Amino acid sequence: MSWEKVCQLPSIKHVEVKTLAFLLLFIFLVNTPISYIKKNAIVDIEEKVEKSAQLFASNLAIVQSYISLSRTPLAMNFERDPDAFNATVSKILSGQTYLKLASIVPSEMNNDELNSQSLPIIDLTNDGLYLLRTPVIDQGKEIGQLLLAIEARAYFSYLYNGMFIMAEDGFIHWTRHDDVPQGAHLPENYQEVLRQIHRLGRLKGSIDLGPHTAVFKTVEDIHNDRAYLVHLVNNSEIVPTHIYITFALAIMLVVVTNVFMDTKKRKRELEQISFVDQLSTLNNRHYLDHIEPSILSNDAYHIGIIDIDHFKRVNDSFGHAIGDKVIRSVAQAIKSSIRADDYAFRLGGEEFAVVIKTSDTKVACEAMERIRLKVAECSISPRVTVSIGIAPITKTVKDALSVADQFLYVAKNSGRNQVRSVPYCC
């Protein structure tokens, strides 16, 4: 790794920002399929609401046709000819499933407004019968009431679990929702449903209420007043909790893996920094100590110590900047002269070391001679030479360096710019 790359290594803050950006991107990618799942689930609920609304309108039309019996001559003449009315009702009862009773009973209503509008009164018995009472008017006089008894469960069988029919003021006509009581107003904790429906002012739609989603459609009740068919669903039913848990675990796994990989990468890069000499970009003495166990496990290694001749003169005469340039040039010459399975190090100052993978001292000397010639031929100013001492690595690297250092001094004392070793010298 070059020193320029070392200087560009990411800081901890950079890694944290990268991890955060990755997390936000991953959440976005995860949220997209969840939104898709939720959207499709709401579409399914809307289809159920639409289907239920159609069946509600169909059943309501049938009931209104029964109510219209109160305006027929058969009903108006009931006191004079009850058999004709009862025979007609008997045929009606035999042709359907949820109308249990249709009869004209004595009038019990005193509400003039109700009488004048001929509106039905609706009661729900404990037996689950939906009772509708509407006045029978003959020549402006109420002669009795048409009583219809409808089996509520059969009549409202089109409602799915979680649905209810609600008047504009929040009164619940019928419900199949466990938390919404029938024959009462919408509970306070669900009043937001009614407020949002009024606020939207639409005939149908869906409302996200946080823990719940309400899908509604406007219908007409038996009095032709506006009402709402509502399907109130827990959001945990729309997108099951285990899906969120699965995605949450996936996010955690990816984030932890990303942090782990970043940490591992930074550790590896920091290790590489600690093993690289900044000036020469060769490995340093720490790396030599680091790889010593692998070297000692194989007897086929030699080590050479390389020293730049008269380097102090270079620094004194040309300055340290030129001296640094010379060190970099010599390092490049060494690096370009060794094989892939050899190692090059800067030990400090003008001193270098090379570990050659060979058990043959002659081969090691030839490799070092190539380095010496390469340095001597370098087009650097001032031109420099190197002296090299070689020793086999037999016990420890430290011992081998000590022996190689002795031969380095032999090379220095013999005129420099040469390679020395025992029993072979170049």
C-alpha positions as CSV (number, residue, x, y, z in Angstrom):
1,M,0.0,0.0,0.0
2,S,1.4,3.4,-1.0
3,W,1.6,6.2,1.5
4,E,-0.8,8.2,-0.6
5,K,-3.4,5.4,-0.1
6,V,-2.5,5.3,3.6
7,C,-3.4,8.9,3.9
8,Q,-6.8,8.3,2.3
9,L,-7.9,5.6,4.7
10,P,-11.4,6.3,6.0
11,S,-11.8,7.8,9.4
12,I,-14.1,6.3,12.0
13,K,-16.5,9.2,11.3
14,H,-16.4,8.4,7.6
15,V,-17.2,4.7,8.3
16,E,-20.1,5.7,10.6
17,V,-21.5,8.0,7.9
18,K,-21.1,5.3,5.3
19,T,-22.9,2.8,7.6
20,L,-25.7,5.2,8.3
21,A,-26.1,5.9,4.6
22,F,-26.2,2.2,3.9
23,L,-28.7,1.7,6.7
24,L,-31.0,4.4,5.3
25,L,-30.8,2.9,1.8
26,F,-31.5,-0.6,3.1
27,I,-34.5,0.6,5.1
28,F,-35.8,2.3,2.0
29,L,-35.4,-0.9,0.0
30,V,-37.0,-3.0,2.8
31,N,-39.9,-0.5,3.2
32,T,-40.8,-0.7,-0.5
33,P,-41.9,-4.4,-0.4
34,I,-43.7,-3.7,2.9
35,S,-45.5,-0.8,1.4
36,Y,-46.3,-3.0,-1.6
37,I,-47.7,-5.8,0.7
38,K,-49.8,-3.2,2.6
39,K,-51.1,-1.6,-0.6
40,N,-52.2,-5.0,-2.0
41,A,-53.8,-6.0,1.3
42,I,-55.8,-2.7,1.4
43,V,-56.9,-3.3,-2.2
44,D,-58.2,-6.8,-1.1
45,I,-60.1,-5.1,1.8
46,E,-61.5,-2.5,-0.5
47,E,-62.8,-5.3,-2.8
48,K,-64.5,-6.9,0.2
49,V,-66.1,-3.6,1.2
50,E,-67.3,-3.1,-2.3
51,K,-68.8,-6.6,-2.5
52,S,-70.4,-6.2,0.9
53,A,-71.9,-2.8,-0.1
54,Q,-73.4,-4.3,-3.2
55,L,-75.0,-7.1,-1.2
56,F,-76.2,-4.6,1.4
57,A,-77.9,-2.6,-1.3
58,S,-79.4,-5.7,-2.7
59,N,-80.8,-6.9,0.6
60,L,-82.0,-3.4,1.5
61,A,-83.9,-3.3,-1.8
62,I,-85.6,-6.6,-0.8
63,V,-86.5,-5.3,2.7
64,Q,-87.8,-2.1,1.2
65,S,-90.0,-4.1,-1.1
66,Y,-91.4,-5.9,2.0
67,I,-91.9,-2.5,3.7
68,S,-93.9,-1.4,0.6
69,L,-96.5,-4.0,1.6
70,S,-97.7,-1.4,4.1
71,R,-98.9,0.7,1.2
72,T,-100.7,-2.0,-0.7
73,P,-104.5,-2.5,-0.8
74,L,-104.0,-5.9,0.9
75,A,-102.6,-4.1,4.0
76,M,-105.1,-1.3,3.9
77,N,-108.0,-3.9,3.7
78,F,-106.4,-6.1,6.4
79,E,-109.2,-5.5,8.9
80,R,-111.8,-6.5,6.3
81,D,-109.9,-9.3,4.6
82,P,-107.0,-10.6,6.7
83,D,-106.8,-13.9,4.8
84,A,-105.8,-12.3,1.6
85,F,-102.9,-10.5,3.2
86,N,-101.8,-13.6,5.2
87,A,-101.9,-15.8,2.0
88,T,-99.6,-13.3,0.2
89,V,-97.2,-13.1,3.2
90,S,-97.1,-16.9,3.4
91,K,-95.9,-17.1,-0.2
92,I,-93.3,-14.4,0.5
93,L,-92.0,-16.3,3.6
94,S,-91.6,-19.5,1.7
95,G,-89.5,-18.0,-1.1
96,Q,-86.6,-16.6,1.0
97,T,-84.4,-17.3,4.0
98,Y,-84.1,-14.4,6.4
99,L,-87.7,-12.9,6.7
100,K,-89.2,-14.8,9.6
101,L,-92.4,-12.8,10.2
102,A,-94.6,-10.3,8.4
103,S,-97.8,-9.3,10.1
104,I,-100.1,-6.3,10.7
105,V,-100.4,-5.6,14.4
106,P,-102.4,-2.9,16.3
107,S,-100.8,0.5,16.2
108,E,-98.7,1.5,19.3
109,M,-97.1,4.6,17.8
110,N,-98.1,8.1,18.8
111,N,-95.4,10.0,16.9
112,D,-97.2,12.2,14.4
113,E,-94.1,12.9,12.4
114,L,-93.3,9.2,12.1
115,N,-96.9,8.5,11.0
116,S,-96.9,11.2,8.4
117,Q,-93.6,10.0,6.8
118,S,-94.4,6.3,7.1
119,L,-90.9,5.6,8.4
120,P,-90.1,2.2,10.0
121,I,-89.0,1.9,13.5
122,I,-86.1,-0.6,13.9
123,D,-85.5,-2.8,17.0
124,L,-83.2,-5.7,17.6
125,T,-84.4,-8.4,19.9
126,N,-82.3,-10.6,22.1
127,D,-83.1,-13.5,19.8
128,G,-81.2,-11.8,17.0
129,L,-84.4,-10.7,15.1
130,Y,-84.2,-7.4,13.3
131,L,-87.7,-5.9,13.8
132,L,-89.1,-3.3,11.5
133,R,-92.4,-1.6,12.2
134,T,-94.0,0.8,9.8
135,P,-97.5,2.3,9.9
136,V,-100.2,1.2,7.6
137,I,-102.1,4.3,6.5
138,D,-105.6,4.2,4.9
139,Q,-107.2,7.5,3.9
140,G,-104.8,9.4,6.2
141,K,-105.6,7.3,9.2
142,E,-103.2,4.8,10.8
143,I,-105.0,1.4,11.0
144,G,-102.1,-0.6,12.3
145,Q,-98.5,-1.4,11.8
146,L,-96.7,-3.8,9.5
147,L,-94.3,-5.8,11.6
148,L,-91.4,-7.5,9.8
149,A,-89.0,-9.8,11.7
150,I,-85.8,-10.4,9.9
151,E,-83.1,-12.8,11.1
152,A,-80.3,-10.4,11.6
153,R,-77.4,-12.8,11.2
154,A,-78.7,-14.0,7.8
155,Y,-79.6,-10.5,6.7
156,F,-76.1,-9.2,7.6
157,S,-74.2,-12.3,6.6
158,Y,-72.4,-10.4,3.8
159,L,-70.4,-8.5,6.4
160,Y,-66.9,-9.8,7.0
161,N,-65.3,-10.0,10.4
162,G,-64.2,-6.5,11.4
163,M,-67.0,-4.7,9.5
164,F,-69.9,-2.6,10.8
165,I,-72.6,-0.3,9.4
166,M,-72.6,3.2,11.0
167,A,-75.0,6.1,10.7
168,E,-73.6,9.6,10.0
169,D,-73.8,10.4,13.7
170,G,-71.7,7.3,14.6
171,F,-74.6,5.1,15.7
172,I,-73.9,1.5,14.9
173,H,-76.7,-0.3,13.1
174,W,-75.0,-3.6,12.9
175,T,-71.5,-4.9,13.6
176,R,-69.2,-7.8,13.2
177,H,-66.3,-6.1,14.9
178,D,-65.5,-7.3,18.4
179,D,-64.7,-3.8,19.8
180,V,-67.6,-1.9,18.2
181,P,-70.9,-2.5,20.1
182,Q,-74.2,-2.7,18.3
183,G,-77.1,-0.4,19.0
184,A,-74.8,2.3,20.4
185,H,-72.5,5.0,19.2
186,L,-69.0,4.4,18.0
187,P,-66.6,4.0,21.0
188,E,-64.5,7.1,21.9
189,N,-61.2,5.3,20.9
190,Y,-62.6,4.9,17.4
191,Q,-64.2,8.3,17.0
192,E,-61.3,9.4,14.8
193,V,-62.7,7.0,12.1
194,L,-65.9,9.1,11.9
195,R,-64.0,12.4,12.0
196,Q,-61.7,11.4,9.2
197,I,-64.6,10.1,7.1
198,H,-66.4,13.4,7.5
199,R,-63.2,15.3,6.8
200,L,-62.5,13.5,3.6
201,G,-66.0,14.0,2.3
202,R,-65.6,11.0,-0.1
203,L,-68.0,8.3,-1.0
204,K,-65.3,5.7,-0.3
205,G,-61.6,5.5,0.7
206,S,-59.1,4.2,3.2
207,I,-57.8,5.9,6.3
208,D,-54.5,5.0,8.1
209,L,-55.0,5.6,11.8
210,G,-51.7,4.4,13.0
211,P,-52.5,1.1,14.7
212,H,-55.6,0.6,12.5
213,T,-56.7,1.2,8.9
214,A,-60.3,1.9,8.1
215,V,-61.7,1.2,4.7
216,F,-65.2,2.6,4.1
217,K,-67.9,3.1,1.5
218,T,-71.0,5.3,1.7
219,V,-74.3,3.4,1.6
220,E,-78.0,4.3,2.3
221,D,-79.8,2.9,5.3
222,I,-83.4,1.7,5.4
223,H,-84.6,5.3,5.8
224,N,-82.6,6.4,2.7
225,D,-80.2,8.3,5.0
226,R,-76.5,8.3,4.5
227,A,-74.6,5.5,6.3
228,Y,-71.1,4.0,6.1
229,L,-70.0,0.5,5.7
230,V,-66.7,0.3,7.5
231,H,-64.0,-2.4,7.7
232,L,-61.7,-1.6,10.6
233,V,-58.5,-3.7,10.5
234,N,-55.5,-3.8,12.8
235,N,-52.4,-2.9,10.8
236,S,-50.7,-6.0,12.2
237,E,-53.3,-8.0,10.2
238,I,-52.5,-6.1,7.0
239,V,-48.8,-6.6,7.4
240,P,-48.2,-9.4,9.9
241,T,-45.8,-8.7,12.8
242,H,-43.5,-11.5,11.8
243,I,-42.8,-9.8,8.5
244,Y,-41.7,-6.6,10.3
245,I,-39.6,-8.8,12.7
246,T,-38.1,-10.7,9.7
247,F,-37.1,-7.4,8.0
248,A,-35.9,-5.9,11.3
249,L,-33.7,-8.9,11.8
250,A,-32.5,-8.7,8.2
251,I,-31.7,-5.0,8.7
252,M,-29.8,-5.8,11.9
253,L,-27.9,-8.6,10.3
254,V,-26.9,-6.5,7.3
255,V,-25.9,-3.5,9.5
256,V,-23.9,-5.7,11.9
257,T,-22.3,-7.5,9.0
258,N,-21.5,-4.2,7.3
259,V,-20.0,-2.7,10.5
260,F,-18.1,-6.0,11.1
261,M,-16.7,-6.0,7.6
262,D,-15.8,-2.3,7.8
263,T,-14.1,-2.8,11.1
264,K,-12.3,-5.8,9.8
265,K,-11.2,-3.9,6.7
266,R,-10.0,-1.0,8.8
267,K,-8.2,-3.3,11.1
268,R,-6.5,-4.9,8.1
269,E,-5.7,-1.5,6.7
270,L,-4.3,-0.3,10.0
271,E,-2.2,-3.4,10.3
272,Q,-1.0,-2.7,6.8
273,I,-0.1,0.8,7.9
274,S,1.8,-0.5,10.9
275,F,3.7,-2.8,8.6
276,V,4.6,-0.3,5.9
277,D,7.4,2.2,5.9
278,Q,6.1,5.6,5.1
279,L,9.0,6.9,3.0
280,S,10.0,3.9,1.0
281,T,6.6,2.1,0.9
282,L,8.5,-1.1,1.6
283,N,7.6,-3.3,4.6
284,N,9.1,-2.2,7.9
285,R,10.9,-4.0,10.7
286,H,7.5,-4.8,12.5
287,Y,6.4,-6.8,9.5
288,L,9.7,-8.7,9.5
289,D,8.9,-9.7,13.1
290,H,5.3,-10.5,12.1
291,I,6.3,-13.0,9.4
292,E,9.2,-14.5,11.3
293,P,7.2,-17.6,12.4
294,S,6.3,-18.5,8.8
295,I,9.9,-18.0,7.8
296,L,11.3,-20.1,10.5
297,S,8.9,-22.9,9.6
298,N,10.8,-23.2,6.3
299,D,14.5,-23.6,6.2
300,A,14.8,-22.3,2.6
301,Y,15.4,-18.6,3.4
302,H,18.4,-16.2,3.3
303,I,18.5,-12.6,4.5
304,G,20.5,-9.8,3.1
305,I,21.2,-6.4,4.7
306,I,21.6,-3.6,2.2
307,D,23.2,-0.3,3.2
308,I,23.6,2.8,0.9
309,D,27.2,3.8,0.7
310,H,28.2,7.2,1.9
311,F,24.6,8.2,2.5
312,K,25.6,10.7,5.2
313,R,27.5,12.7,2.5
314,V,24.3,12.8,0.4
315,N,22.3,14.3,3.2
316,D,25.1,16.7,4.2
317,S,25.8,17.8,0.6
318,F,22.3,17.8,-1.0
319,G,19.9,18.0,1.9
320,H,17.4,15.6,3.4
321,A,14.9,16.1,0.6
322,I,17.3,14.7,-1.9
323,G,18.3,12.0,0.7
324,D,14.6,11.0,0.9
325,K,14.5,10.8,-2.9
326,V,17.5,8.6,-3.0
327,I,15.9,6.3,-0.4
328,R,12.8,6.0,-2.5
329,S,14.8,5.3,-5.6
330,V,16.8,2.5,-3.9
331,A,13.6,1.1,-2.5
332,Q,12.1,1.0,-5.9
333,A,15.2,-0.7,-7.3
334,I,15.0,-3.4,-4.6
335,K,11.3,-4.0,-5.1
336,S,11.7,-4.4,-8.9
337,S,14.6,-6.9,-8.5
338,I,13.0,-9.5,-6.2
339,R,10.4,-12.2,-6.9
340,A,6.8,-12.4,-5.7
341,D,7.7,-14.8,-2.8
342,D,10.6,-12.7,-1.6
343,Y,10.3,-9.9,1.0
344,A,11.8,-6.4,1.1
345,F,12.1,-4.2,4.2
346,R,13.4,-0.8,5.2
347,L,15.0,-1.3,8.6
348,G,15.6,2.4,9.2
349,G,17.8,5.2,7.9
350,E,19.7,4.1,4.8
351,E,19.5,0.4,5.8
352,F,17.3,-2.2,4.0
353,A,16.8,-5.9,4.3
354,V,15.7,-8.6,1.8
355,V,14.5,-12.1,2.6
356,I,15.1,-14.4,-0.3
357,K,13.3,-17.7,-0.5
358,T,16.2,-20.1,-1.2
359,S,18.4,-22.5,0.7
360,D,21.2,-22.0,-1.7
361,T,23.6,-19.2,-0.7
362,K,24.8,-18.9,-4.3
363,V,21.3,-18.2,-5.5
364,A,20.8,-15.7,-2.7
365,C,24.1,-13.9,-3.6
366,E,23.0,-13.8,-7.3
367,A,19.7,-12.2,-6.2
368,M,21.5,-9.6,-4.1
369,E,24.0,-8.9,-7.0
370,R,21.0,-8.1,-9.2
371,I,19.9,-5.5,-6.6
372,R,23.4,-4.0,-6.4
373,L,23.6,-3.6,-10.1
374,K,20.1,-2.2,-10.4
375,V,21.0,0.5,-7.8
376,A,24.3,1.3,-9.5
377,E,22.5,1.7,-12.8
378,C,19.7,4.0,-11.4
379,S,19.5,7.3,-13.1
380,I,19.3,9.3,-9.9
381,S,21.3,12.3,-8.8
382,P,23.5,11.9,-7.0
383,R,24.4,8.4,-8.1
384,V,24.8,6.0,-5.2
385,T,25.9,2.4,-4.6
386,V,25.1,-0.2,-2.0
387,S,26.9,-2.7,0.1
388,I,25.2,-6.0,1.0
389,G,25.8,-8.8,3.6
390,I,24.0,-12.2,3.4
391,A,23.3,-15.0,5.9
392,P,21.1,-18.0,5.9
393,I,18.1,-18.0,8.4
394,T,18.6,-21.0,10.6
395,K,17.6,-20.2,14.1
396,T,16.1,-16.8,14.5
397,V,15.8,-13.7,12.2
398,K,17.7,-11.7,14.8
399,D,20.6,-14.2,14.7
400,A,20.6,-14.2,10.9
401,L,20.6,-10.4,10.8
402,S,23.6,-10.3,13.2
403,V,25.6,-12.6,10.9
404,A,24.5,-10.7,7.7
405,D,25.5,-7.5,9.4
406,Q,29.0,-8.8,10.0
407,F,29.3,-9.6,6.3
408,L,28.0,-6.1,5.5
409,Y,30.9,-4.7,7.4
410,V,33.2,-6.9,5.4
411,A,31.7,-5.5,2.2
412,K,32.1,-2.0,3.5
413,N,35.7,-2.5,4.6
414,S,36.6,-4.2,1.3
415,G,35.8,-1.1,-0.7
416,R,31.9,-0.9,-0.7
417,N,29.5,-1.6,-3.7
418,Q,29.7,-5.3,-3.3
419,V,28.0,-8.4,-1.9
420,R,29.6,-10.6,0.8
421,S,28.6,-14.0,2.3
422,V,30.2,-17.2,3.5
423,P,31.2,-19.6,1.9
424,Y,30.3,-17.7,-1.3
425,C,30.8,-14.2,-2.4
426,C,30.0,-12.3,-5.5
